[in-house]
Amino acid sequence: MSHSQKINAFMHNLLIENEMDNFSLVEIKDALLDIEEFASTGQDAHKFVYRQVWGLEKKGWLNSDGIGREKRYMQTDLFKGLNLASRPMPVKVNQVSDAPRAQQDKYNILINERNECEGELEIILGEIEEYRSLNQRFPELSLQITPLLKNARERSALLLGKINVLTNVLNSLNENGY
């Protein structure tokens, strides 16, 4: 496959650069919190990791074994054989210490919102791929699948717009020293 697949920059860092395999959600969340560019709380990190892992599992890139806290995730042969391109790492805005703490916290909310939107977008893009696949496999279900596909595309467009706006604002803040 000459076409490279996209993966979230944080997940690329963890799964490919750090070679995480056979991990639990807690282990990957802790590793994520160690990444300097990830400006978020533990609860947000857990939600982000869960959504990312769920999306990768749905694509067949990860397999799971076990239940509850004992559940472990392994990279599949499909994942290991992919040509993966990392999305750009988000800009960390809170590096400037001159800005008041309350102002930095406000901007961290923007980073968290963008990260959450990116996670939701990954899931929706997975849904779109699955709707297309189902449409090809079961053309007789086209009347039921087409409105769902259209709705997913509209949601992805809205999320992408929100991500672009948040990224532009954060880049502007970063350029102005906030």
N, C-alpha and C positions, 0 to 999 in steps of 0.2 A: 504494500500500500504506500504510494508515494505521498499521499495527502497526510499531513501531520495532524494529530488530534490535539485539542486544547485541554489544558488542565490548570486549575487554580494555582497561582504561584506558590502559595503556602504549602499546598498538597504536593506540588512538584518538589519543593525543598525537602519535605519530610519523607516522601515515598521514594524518590529517585536519588536526590543528592545525599540524604541521610540513610538511604537504603532500609527504611522501616518495612518490616514484613513480620507477619505473625504477631500483631499488636492488639491491644485492647483500646477501647475508646479513651480510657483514662490515660494510658501511656501516650497516645498520639496527642491528646489535649495538652498534657504536660510538656511534651516536646514543642508543640505549637506556641505555648506561652513563653518558651525560652527563645523564640525568634524575636529579635529586637524590633523588627518592623511591625509585628502584630501588636497593635495598641488596643487591647481589649481586656475585659474582666474574665475570670474563670468561667462564669455562667455563660457569657457570650461565646467564649471559646468552645465550650461543650456543645452549644447549639450549632455553631459553625462547623465543628468537626463532625457532628452527627449528620448534618445535612450533606456535607461533602462525601463522607464515607457511604452514606445511603445512596447518593447519586452514582458513585463509582461502583458500588455493588450492583445497582440496577443496570448499569452498562455492561456488567460482566467482567469488570476490571479487578474486582475484589470478591473473594469468597469469604463466608463466615462459618465458624464452627463454635458450638456452645450456645448457652442462653444467658440472659441477664448480664451480670457483671463478669461472668466467666467467658463471655463471647469474645472470640478472637478473629481478627481479619487477616487474610493472606492475599498477596498479589497473585493473580491468575497468570497462566501462560500467555493469554491474550494480552494482558496489561504489559507483561515483560517484553512482548514482541512489538508493541506499538512504537511509532515514532511520535513522541510527545513533545509538544511545544508549550513552554510555560507562559502564562499570561504575565504581564508586568507586575512586579511587586508594588503594592500600594505605597504612596508617599507617606512617611511618618511625619506628622505635623508638630508633635509636641516636643521636639528636640530643643527649641529655643527656650532658655530659662528666663529671659527678660519678661516674657508675657506673664501676666498674673495667672495664678493657679486656676481660678474660676473660669478664665477665658480659655485656658488649655482644655479644661474639662468640657466646655461647650464644643470645642473643635473635635475632641475625642468622640463625642456623640455623633458628629458627622462621619468620622472614620468608621465607627461601629455601624451606623446606618448603611454606609456604602458596602461594608463587608457582608452585612446581612442581605442586602439586595443582590450582591454577587452570588451568595449561596443560593438564594431563591431562584436567580436566573439560571444557575447550573441545573437545578432541579427541573425547571420549566423546559430548558433545552433538551433534557433527557426525555421529558414527556413528549415533546414535539417529535423527537426521533422515534419514539415508540409508536405514536399515532401514525407516522408515515409507514413504519414497518407493518403495523396492523392493516393499514389501508392497502398495502401491496399484497399481503398474505390473504386478506379477506375482502376483496373488492365489493362483495355483496353488502358489507357493513358501511359502505361509503357514506350513506345518508346519516348514519349515527356518528361516525368518526369525524367527518368534515367540520361540523360546527365546533366540536371539541378541539380540533386542530386549530381552527381559526381563533378560538378563544385563547388558546395557549400562545399563539403567535402575537396576539394583541397584548397579553400580559407581559410577554418577553420584551416587546417594543417599549412598553411603559417602564419596565424595570431598567432597560438599557438606557432610556432617557434619563431616569433618575440617577443611575450610576454615573453617566456622563456629566450631569449637572454637579453632583457631589464631588467628582474628581476635579472638575474645572475650578470649583470653589476652593477645594483643598490645595490645589496647585497654586492658585492665586494667593492664598494665605501663606503658603510656604515661600513664595517669591517675595512677599512683603515682610517676611521675618516673623510671622506669628507662630 
